[in-house]
Every structure is written in structure tokens, then in C-alpha cells.
Amino acid sequence: MIDLAILKGSSFVVLGLARSGLATVRALRAAGIDCIAWDDSASSREAAAEAGARIADPVTIDWSAIDALVISPGIPSTLPVPHPVAVAARAAGKPIICDVELLARAQPEARYVAITGTNGKSTTTALIGHILQQAGARCEVGGNIGRGALDLEPLGKDGLYVLELSSYQLELLQTFHADVAVWLNITPDHIDRHGDLAGYVAAKKNIFARQHTGDCVVIGTEDAFSRDVEREMAARPGIACVPVALDRPVANGISYRAGMLVDADGYKVDFSDVLTLPGDHNAQNAACAWAVCRWLDVPRETIVAGLRTYPGLPHRQERVAAVGNVVYVNDSKATNADATARALSSYDDIYWILGGQAKEGGVAPLATYFDRIRHAFLIGEATALFAGQLEGKLPYSRCGDLQSALDAAHALAQREAAGHAVVLLSPACASWDQWKSYEHRGDAFRAMARALPGAESLGRAV
């Protein structure tokens, strides 16, 4: 747990008592710092009270003695409608921050690697952390992935925090400074929270705020918004800017394609046999991790070894089982079409399970990958929408629920025995119509796949 003693004498309101909020309460109270906590959930309020917080509705309190509101990033402070507590804090002239900002204030001598983007954040963050830990660095990995910022260990001078940061977190930072900032890509997302795409991009660009001479920026350049950002960042004096490009040479940067990266000096790394990093998108993640670790002076051979031993993450093209030549892949984290495109581009002979709560546009943008799909199996609320978008373009079945879809996909894949086929759960949808979360959905798929007759479990035991 992070020691917040440096903030002694301050007083905070903590709004939202899920993972990061409760960690914030525990860290504040462990340091003897006063805090008022609130959540709509009575059980969450009870947990915060047990940790020593005062429980009160912050809308009704006197804010004059409060130094800041620490808000869960999932709670809107501006758009689409600000939470009443955020309105109260703003009316009182109090800053609205998140747990990552408290980490930065408590650990000012540590170094920070920050990663953002619409897709690939978690894999890139985990991969960088894995390589650095393999290299023997004093390193903690967290933020929007794994452990919350204040549940990490204190590292002090020369320690490295590798943090996945969402747009929601980035817009709540005031003093946080990234020694290395990684920008992967931008596609439209979270528009309701940021008003429009320009607002979303602006929130993401906070990852570069307060960088100075000697810092580094690593930027993927495969979309127009990111290329604009790369040109802007490259013009800043004293800050190294490393562009990362798909299958084309780039000055002072890194080129990549599936299973391969080429450094600026021509040094090549072939990781095409690393099954946890399939496809062009994971090659971009690897290239960005390479750039970060090289800037941090990790030897090349150590980075290569780290790439080759990367275990992957749950729910992100996670190979969970095999029956004969058919592999079963859990990509439940793919909750929009852009994320699913990354999975579809990585395989041939796909038996595709998709559906749930549809995002804008559905799966129409994925038509370029339909020739890779042998059959689609539709589940959840999106069934009718997706059936209309797939009609006449590829064969599909309406299955209703995940177990029925897996059973049907398994039977067809085994019957057709189409070489090295893949049964792929990549829903292109949110999960909330039938599941608590994408993790809940992915965990169920993993268990179902491993329970198939003759199944061999692959990957980690979860």
C-alpha cells in the first residue's frame, strides 16, 4: 500500500467505493488522514466505515475544510451529467482528482511509464511490466489494470510505476508527470463522457502534460488523430519522440508487422512463434514496449527474452482450450467492433461467437474480415441487429446464449475439421445483457471450453 503520510493534515472526500475508492480510503486512513466516503451502495459504505472513513453524503457537508474530492474515474464529473457531489466540490472551488494523482503526490521521486489509447492499453502495460520485471527492475504495474494505484508498493527513488491510464483518469490529473508516455491509437469511444471525439482526444492528450526535457513519448501512427498528435509531440524541444508504424520504415522509430519488429537501426526481432502476441495489433503493442524498454536502457536480449515469455492477459485473445486441431480463444474484452477487428485479423477459419449489448455501428465495419469466418453464432440483445448486418454476407446461427453458441460452434468446427480452426469469442458488444462484466463472460467461456469432451486446457490456470 502507498504511504500517504506526505499528505498528513489534509482532508478528502472519496466518492465511489469500488476497487480504487476503497483502496484510497484504506491508504488515507493508514496515514491518519481524515476522509469522508460515499457510495450509493450501502455495503460499500459499510466497508469504507470499517476502514475508518466517516460516512456522509458529501452534497450536504461543509466543504470549507476539505482539500479535494477523490472521485472514481467511472463517475462523471462533467459530461454527460455531473454527479451532484462533483457539482458541490466545484461550487466550493475544490479540485477533483483520482487515486493516480495521490500516487504521484506520494511518490514524487519515482519514475512513471504511462500508457493510453483506445485499444491495446492493458496488453502493452502488462508487457512492459513483464519485461522490466524480467530485467530485475524495481517495478509495479497497475492503474486501470490489475491493482489500483494506491494498492501498489512504495518504490521511491529509481522505482518504476507502469500505469495503464484511461481518458477518465487522465482528465483528473493535476501534478502527475510521465517520464515515458505511450500513446497507442485513437478510435471513437466514450463520446458520452467527453462530448465529442475532440473532447476524447483532448482528455487522452493529458498524458503528455508536464513532460519536460529528457522525457520520452512513444506514439502509434496508424490513425489520422494519432499522426496529428505525433507531429505535435515531435515538435517539442528536448523530448524524445519515437513513432511506431505498421510495415513501413519510419525515421527514429520502429516498424512492425505481425510477429516482427524492426528498430530504427535495422535490428530485427522475430516473435512470430509467440502465441500470446498474435496479429498486427499485438506487434504494435510489442513495438511500443520495445521502445519504452530501450529508452529505459534495458538490453535488447533481455527485451527479446521478455517478449518470448510474455504469458498474455485473460480475456484478450486468450487461448483457453484445444480439441484436436481446433483452438478455443477467449476475447471477451473485445466490447466494440474495433477491438474485435484485431482478433478477426489474427486468424483464418474462424467460428465466431458474437453479441451482447451492441455498440454504435454494430459489426458492419468488420465486413473486410468476413472472408476469414466460416460461421457466426449470435447471442444476446444484438442478435436481430447482427443477423441483419450479416445476412447474405456469411452464414450465421441465432443461438441466444453463450453455452448454446459454444456447443454449436464446437460441433461445426469439429465436423468440418477445417485445418487449424479457431472458435473465437470476440463479442464486439458490452456484456451487461447477460453477464456482470466482460470478465464474468470470459470466465464462463473459459470454463465451458475446458469442459468440452476431449478438451486440453491451454494457457494459465485461472
TIKOL-127320 format. One record per residue (C-alpha): residue in one letter; z, x, y. Coordinates in nm, 3 decimals, m for minus. Last residue first. Layout:
N
   r         w         u         v
   A         Z         X         Y
...
# end
This chain:
462
   r         w         u         v
   V    m1.378    m0.748    m1.923
   A    m1.481    m0.490    m2.184
   R    m1.743    m0.282    m2.009
   G    m2.107    m0.271    m2.102
   L    m2.264    m0.426    m2.408
   S    m2.126    m0.658    m2.674
   E    m2.343    m0.694    m2.985
   A    m2.432    m1.056    m3.062
   G    m2.515    m1.160    m3.419
   P    m2.442    m1.527    m3.353
   L    m2.377    m1.581    m2.980
   A    m2.013    m1.531    m2.871
   R    m2.096    m1.230    m2.653
   A    m2.338    m1.445    m2.456
   M    m2.082    m1.722    m2.404
   A    m1.812    m1.478    m2.288
   R    m2.047    m1.310    m2.042
   F    m2.175    m1.645    m1.916
   A    m1.821    m1.769    m1.856
   D    m1.727    m1.453    m1.666
   G    m2.040    m1.492    m1.457
   R    m1.961    m1.850    m1.357
   H    m1.600    m1.765    m1.268
   E    m1.719    m1.461    m1.075
   Y    m1.976    m1.674    m0.887
   S    m1.686    m1.894    m0.781
   K    m1.485    m2.199    m0.884
   W    m1.765    m2.334    m1.103
   Q    m1.978    m2.648    m1.146
   D    m2.110    m2.743    m0.800
   W    m1.945    m2.440    m0.641
   S    m2.170    m2.174    m0.788
   A    m2.398    m2.084    m0.498
   C    m2.760    m2.052    m0.590
   A    m3.035    m1.800    m0.673
   P    m2.899    m1.838    m1.030
   S    m2.967    m1.499    m1.185
   L    m2.858    m1.548    m1.546
   L    m3.118    m1.344    m1.731
   V    m3.212    m1.363    m2.097
   V    m3.416    m1.044    m2.124
   A    m3.696    m0.962    m2.366
   H    m3.768    m0.627    m2.530
   G    m4.076    m0.731    m2.726
   A    m4.131    m1.107    m2.703
   A    m3.939    m1.221    m3.008
   E    m4.073    m1.576    m2.959
   R    m3.803    m1.734    m3.173
   Q    m3.523    m1.512    m3.045
   A    m3.616    m1.575    m2.683
   L    m3.653    m1.950    m2.744
   A    m3.318    m1.989    m2.919
   H    m3.133    m1.773    m2.667
   A    m3.283    m1.957    m2.370
   A    m3.188    m2.296    m2.517
   D    m2.832    m2.188    m2.601
   L    m2.794    m2.021    m2.261
   A    m2.916    m2.331    m2.079
   S    m2.687    m2.562    m2.277
   Q    m2.388    m2.336    m2.207
   L    m2.475    m2.314    m1.837
   D    m2.504    m2.684    m1.767
   G    m2.776    m2.939    m1.696
   C    m3.054    m2.805    m1.917
   R    m3.375    m2.913    m1.745
   S    m3.642    m2.699    m1.909
   Y    m3.912    m2.488    m1.744
   P    m4.265    m2.362    m1.795
   L    m4.423    m2.174    m1.505
   K    m4.633    m2.257    m1.199
   G    m4.735    m2.620    m1.263
   E    m4.394    m2.747    m1.153
   L    m4.169    m2.460    m1.045
   Q    m4.088    m2.588    m0.694
   G    m4.043    m2.946    m0.814
   A    m3.820    m2.836    m1.100
   F    m3.623    m2.628    m0.852
   L    m3.542    m2.927    m0.633
   A    m3.456    m3.151    m0.929
   T    m3.230    m2.892    m1.092
   A    m3.054    m2.773    m0.775
   E    m2.734    m2.965    m0.847
   G    m2.663    m2.777    m1.168
   I    m2.876    m2.607    m1.429
   L    m3.242    m2.518    m1.485
   F    m3.378    m2.303    m1.768
   A    m3.695    m2.109    m1.681
   H    m3.950    m1.979    m1.935
   R    m4.164    m1.672    m1.990
   I    m4.092    m1.518    m1.651
   R    m4.266    m1.198    m1.535
   D    m4.567    m1.391    m1.399
   F    m4.327    m1.586    m1.180
   Y    m4.236    m1.280    m0.973
   T    m4.461    m1.347    m0.672
   A    m4.337    m1.707    m0.672
   L    m3.985    m1.598    m0.567
   P    m4.007    m1.739    m0.212
   A    m4.022    m2.094    m0.360
   V    m3.683    m2.046    m0.524
   G    m3.480    m2.267    m0.291
   G    m3.589    m2.246     0.071
   E    m3.239    m2.297     0.212
   K    m2.973    m2.228    m0.051
   A    m2.926    m2.441    m0.361
   Q    m2.591    m2.533    m0.514
   G    m2.629    m2.447    m0.882
   G    m2.948    m2.329    m1.048
   L    m3.103    m2.055    m1.256
   I    m3.131    m1.927    m1.612
   W    m3.444    m1.714    m1.660
   Y    m3.591    m1.610    m1.992
   I    m3.761    m1.294    m1.869
   D    m4.044    m1.109    m2.042
   D    m4.051    m0.827    m1.784
   Y    m3.755    m0.685    m1.594
   S    m3.647    m0.526    m1.264
   S    m3.843    m0.737    m1.015
   L    m3.665    m1.050    m1.136
   A    m3.327    m0.890    m1.061
   R    m3.411    m0.794    m0.704
   A    m3.577    m1.128    m0.643
   T    m3.248    m1.294    m0.741
   A    m3.076    m1.132    m0.442
   D    m3.347    m1.258    m0.206
   A    m3.337    m1.604    m0.358
   N    m2.967    m1.655    m0.294
   T    m2.645    m1.651    m0.496
   A    m2.727    m1.345    m0.703
   K    m2.365    m1.254    m0.792
   S    m2.419    m1.433    m1.126
   D    m2.644    m1.150    m1.245
   N    m2.519    m1.149    m1.603
   V    m2.785    m1.000    m1.833
   Y    m2.840    m1.081    m2.202
   V    m3.060    m0.831    m2.385
   V    m3.307    m0.943    m2.654
   N    m3.430    m0.683    m2.903
   G    m3.187    m0.792    m3.174
   V    m2.907    m0.987    m3.009
   A    m2.774    m0.795    m2.713
   A    m2.474    m0.852    m2.487
   V    m2.327    m0.803    m2.137
   R    m2.584    m0.607    m1.938
   E    m2.455    m0.659    m1.583
   Q    m2.736    m0.719    m1.337
   R    m2.463    m0.760    m1.077
   H    m2.196    m0.993    m1.221
   P    m1.951    m0.713    m1.305
   L    m2.027    m0.376    m1.149
   G    m2.205    m0.073    m1.291
   P    m2.063     0.210    m1.503
   Y    m2.207     0.502    m1.299
   T    m2.219     0.800    m1.536
   R    m2.574     0.915    m1.460
   L    m2.539     0.864    m1.088
   G    m2.216     1.064    m1.088
   A    m2.375     1.350    m1.280
   V    m2.659     1.359    m1.027
   I    m2.405     1.363    m0.742
   T    m2.221     1.654    m0.903
   E    m2.547     1.846    m0.952
   R    m2.629     1.799    m0.587
   P    m2.303     1.943    m0.463
   V    m2.089     1.708    m0.248
   D    m2.111     1.829     0.111
   L    m2.009     1.500     0.279
   W    m2.365     1.470     0.415
   R    m2.484     1.513     0.056
   C    m2.250     1.233    m0.053
   V    m2.378     0.992     0.210
   A    m2.745     1.066     0.145
   W    m2.705     1.033    m0.232
   A    m2.524     0.701    m0.195
   C    m2.812     0.578     0.020
   A    m3.064     0.695    m0.239
   A    m2.865     0.531    m0.519
   N    m2.856     0.196    m0.337
   Q    m3.228     0.227    m0.270
   A    m3.285     0.301    m0.639
   N    m3.076    m0.007    m0.711
   H    m3.322    m0.214    m0.507
   D    m3.624    m0.052    m0.672
   G    m3.515    m0.162    m1.018
   P    m3.242    m0.078    m1.268
   L    m2.919     0.111    m1.187
   T    m2.678     0.034    m1.473
   L    m2.937     0.128    m1.736
   V    m2.958     0.492    m1.627
   D    m3.276     0.602    m1.810
   S    m3.485     0.608    m1.491
   F    m3.239     0.847    m1.329
   D    m3.493     1.109    m1.217
   V    m3.373     1.313    m0.919
   K    m3.624     1.508    m0.713
   Y    m3.569     1.781    m0.451
   G    m3.864     1.765    m0.209
   D    m3.680     1.897     0.098
   A    m3.622     1.547     0.237
   D    m3.475     1.427    m0.093
   V    m3.680     1.244    m0.356
   L    m3.532     0.957    m0.555
   M    m3.629     0.811    m0.891
   G    m3.528     0.535    m1.131
   A    m3.710     0.256    m0.947
   R    m3.852     0.400    m0.626
   Y    m3.705     0.627    m0.364
   S    m3.780     0.838    m0.059
   I    m3.502     1.008     0.134
   G    m3.486     1.113     0.496
   N    m3.547     1.395     0.739
   A    m3.910     1.282     0.778
   V    m4.001     1.000     0.540
   P    m4.224     1.026     0.236
   R    m4.319     0.693     0.083
   D    m4.204     0.512    m0.231
   L    m3.945     0.288    m0.066
   A    m3.778     0.444     0.239
   V    m3.431     0.573     0.332
   P    m3.379     0.693     0.690
   V    m3.105     0.951     0.759
   C    m2.977     0.953     1.118
   A    m2.744     1.238     1.217
   I    m2.553     1.163     1.538
   G    m2.558     1.414     1.823
   P    m2.782     1.218     2.056
   R    m2.865     0.853     1.981
   A    m3.239     0.796     1.949
   A    m3.228     0.780     1.569
   M    m2.991     0.482     1.596
   E    m3.237     0.270     1.795
   R    m3.533     0.360     1.573
   E    m3.326     0.281     1.262
   V    m3.216    m0.053     1.409
   D    m3.576    m0.156     1.466
   R    m3.665    m0.044     1.112
   S    m3.373    m0.252     0.983
   F    m3.499    m0.567     1.154
   A    m3.852    m0.509     1.022
   D    m3.748    m0.477     0.659
   E    m3.772    m0.186     0.417
   T    m3.602     0.079     0.631
   G    m3.270     0.147     0.462
   I    m3.042     0.328     0.706
   V    m2.790     0.611     0.668
   V    m2.599     0.696     0.989
   C    m2.391     1.011     1.031
   D    m2.116     1.135     1.261
   G    m2.104     1.475     1.430
   T    m2.129     1.342     1.785
   H    m1.985     0.992     1.813
   Q    m1.956     0.658     1.637
   R    m1.758     0.402     1.837
   A    m1.966     0.105     1.722
   F    m2.215     0.177     1.444
   I    m2.074    m0.083     1.200
   N    m2.082    m0.327     1.492
   K    m2.453    m0.352     1.419
   K    m2.379    m0.610     1.147
   A    m2.243    m0.855     1.404
   A    m2.553    m0.808     1.620
   V    m2.780    m0.866     1.320
   Y    m2.603    m1.195     1.242
   G    m2.620    m1.304     1.606
   A    m2.993    m1.226     1.617
   L    m3.041    m1.427     1.297
   D    m2.888    m1.735     1.456
   G    m2.551    m1.889     1.535
   H    m2.339    m1.623     1.367
   R    m2.126    m1.826     1.127
   D    m2.393    m2.090     1.049
   I    m2.653    m1.813     1.007
   H    m2.457    m1.660     0.721
   D    m2.777    m1.507     0.581
   P    m3.128    m1.417     0.695
   T    m3.241    m1.084     0.547
   I    m3.115    m0.743     0.657
   N    m3.108    m0.415     0.468
   L    m2.893    m0.120     0.362
   W    m2.700     0.000     0.668
   V    m2.461     0.284     0.580
   A    m2.223     0.419     0.846
   V    m2.064     0.761     0.795
   D    m1.773     0.873     1.012
   A    m1.715     0.502     1.069
   H    m1.478     0.421     1.356
   F    m1.240     0.125     1.362
   T    m1.096     0.063     1.711
   Q    m1.190    m0.301     1.778
   L    m1.309    m0.459     1.453
   L    m1.332    m0.839     1.408
   E    m1.714    m0.868     1.420
   L    m1.737    m0.618     1.135
   Q    m1.518    m0.824     0.904
   Y    m1.735    m1.137     0.918
   S    m2.052    m0.926     0.901
   S    m1.924    m0.790     0.571
   L    m1.780    m0.443     0.524
   E    m1.773    m0.246     0.198
   L    m1.531     0.039     0.254
   V    m1.516     0.396     0.126
   Y    m1.191     0.545     0.261
   L    m1.185     0.924     0.248
   G    m0.877     1.141     0.286
   D    m0.914     1.454     0.497
   K    m0.598     1.377     0.698
   G    m0.402     1.078     0.576
   L    m0.459     0.914     0.237
   P    m0.242     0.601     0.232
   E    m0.322     0.402    m0.084
   L    m0.527     0.085    m0.066
   D    m0.364    m0.260    m0.066
   L    m0.407    m0.276     0.312
   A    m0.787    m0.274     0.293
   G    m0.811    m0.539     0.022
   R    m0.877    m0.425    m0.332
   G    m1.206    m0.488    m0.511
   I    m1.494    m0.532    m0.271
   N    m1.491    m0.658     0.089
   G    m1.258    m0.373     0.183
   G    m1.212    m0.136    m0.109
   V    m1.260     0.216    m0.239
   E    m1.004     0.497    m0.201
   C    m1.086     0.870    m0.204
   R    m0.919     1.205    m0.230
   A    m1.230     1.385    m0.350
   G    m1.247     1.528    m0.702
   A    m1.627     1.520    m0.730
   Q    m1.605     1.241    m0.989
   Q    m1.401     1.047    m0.731
   L    m1.673     1.105    m0.473
   I    m1.944     0.992    m0.716
   H    m1.756     0.676    m0.816
   G    m1.673     0.587    m0.455
   I    m2.037     0.622    m0.352
   L    m2.142     0.407    m0.649
   A    m1.881     0.140    m0.577
   T    m1.990     0.111    m0.215
   T    m2.359     0.110    m0.304
   T    m2.308    m0.155    m0.573
   S    m2.096    m0.373    m0.345
   K    m2.325    m0.354    m0.045
   G    m2.650    m0.419    m0.232
   N    m2.768    m0.723    m0.037
   T    m2.726    m0.841     0.323
   G    m2.626    m0.503     0.453
   T    m2.304    m0.307     0.511
   I    m2.135     0.014     0.403
   A    m1.859     0.205     0.582
   V    m1.755     0.562     0.498
   Y    m1.430     0.639     0.677
   R    m1.239     0.960     0.734
   A    m0.860     0.973     0.756
   E    m0.676     1.086     1.067
   P    m0.641     0.738     1.218
   Q    m0.473     0.586     0.911
   A    m0.251     0.307     1.050
   R    m0.490     0.200     1.325
   A    m0.790     0.206     1.092
   L    m0.602     0.012     0.824
   L    m0.500    m0.249     1.082
   E    m0.867    m0.289     1.181
   V    m0.958    m0.336     0.815
   D    m0.697    m0.614     0.792
   C    m0.876    m0.830     1.048
   I    m0.869    m0.875     1.427
   I    m0.841    m1.145     1.694
   P    m0.708    m1.007     2.022
   K    m0.461    m1.219     2.223
   G    m0.551    m1.367     2.562
   A    m0.332    m1.674     2.511
   A    m0.637    m1.901     2.510
   R    m0.794    m1.669     2.252
   A    m0.494    m1.699     2.025
   A    m0.487    m2.078     2.055
   V    m0.859    m2.110     1.985
   A    m0.822    m1.881     1.684
   V    m0.538    m2.104     1.564
   P    m0.758    m2.411     1.609
   H    m1.028    m2.257     1.385
   P    m1.349    m2.201     1.576
   V    m1.638    m2.436     1.496
   P    m1.975    m2.296     1.379
   L    m1.903    m2.043     1.513
   T    m1.614    m1.869     1.694
   S    m1.307    m1.762     1.494
   P    m1.439    m1.888     1.162
   I    m1.210    m1.832     0.862
   G    m1.363    m1.622     0.583
   P    m1.270    m1.299     0.761
   S    m0.900    m1.381     0.715
   I    m0.743    m1.359     1.058
   V    m0.494    m1.111     1.199
   L    m0.398    m1.262     1.535
   A    m0.266    m1.003     1.778
   D     0.031    m0.885     1.985
   I     0.252    m1.194     1.974
   A     0.546    m1.219     2.217
   S     0.366    m1.455     2.461
   W     0.212    m1.661     2.182
   D     0.479    m1.934     2.183
   I     0.413    m2.133     1.866
   T     0.247    m2.473     1.809
   V    m0.103    m2.368     1.703
   P     0.056    m2.095     1.491
   D     0.184    m2.349     1.235
   A     0.500    m2.179     1.118
   I     0.613    m1.972     0.821
   R     0.806    m1.653     0.895
   A     0.694    m1.380     0.662
   G     0.927    m1.210     0.415
   A     0.712    m1.168     0.104
   E     0.866    m1.486    m0.043
   A     0.754    m1.666     0.271
   A     0.400    m1.541     0.215
   A     0.401    m1.674    m0.141
   E     0.533    m2.011    m0.019
   R     0.259    m2.031     0.242
   S     0.003    m1.966    m0.031
   S     0.154    m2.243    m0.245
   A     0.143    m2.483     0.050
   S    m0.227    m2.418     0.107
   D    m0.348    m2.477     0.463
   D    m0.246    m2.121     0.544
   W    m0.004    m1.972     0.793
   A     0.195    m1.655     0.848
   I     0.419    m1.542     1.134
   C     0.482    m1.170     1.134
   D     0.755    m0.927     1.238
   I     0.712    m0.565     1.134
   G     0.969    m0.402     0.907
   A     0.712    m0.169     0.752
   A     0.730    m0.350     0.418
   R     0.696    m0.674     0.619
   L     0.364    m0.570     0.767
   A     0.227    m0.441     0.437
   R     0.327    m0.752     0.244
   V     0.187    m0.986     0.510
   T    m0.143    m0.796     0.520
   A    m0.172    m0.801     0.141
   L    m0.112    m1.177     0.155
   G    m0.395    m1.214     0.403
   S    m0.637    m0.987     0.217
   R    m0.611    m1.171    m0.117
   A    m0.565    m1.528     0.009
   L    m0.323    m1.609     0.286
   G    m0.537    m1.716     0.581
   L    m0.395    m1.669     0.932
   V    m0.155    m1.380     0.994
   V     0.021    m1.388     1.332
   F     0.143    m1.052     1.444
   S     0.436    m0.884     1.618
   S     0.453    m0.522     1.729
   G     0.765    m0.307     1.735
   K     0.651    m0.091     1.448
   L     0.271    m0.048     1.444
   I     0.289     0.317     1.329
   A     0.509     0.190     1.045
   L     0.201     0.025     0.891
   D     0.221     0.215     0.560
   I    m0.083     0.120     0.351
   M     0.000     0.000     0.000
# end
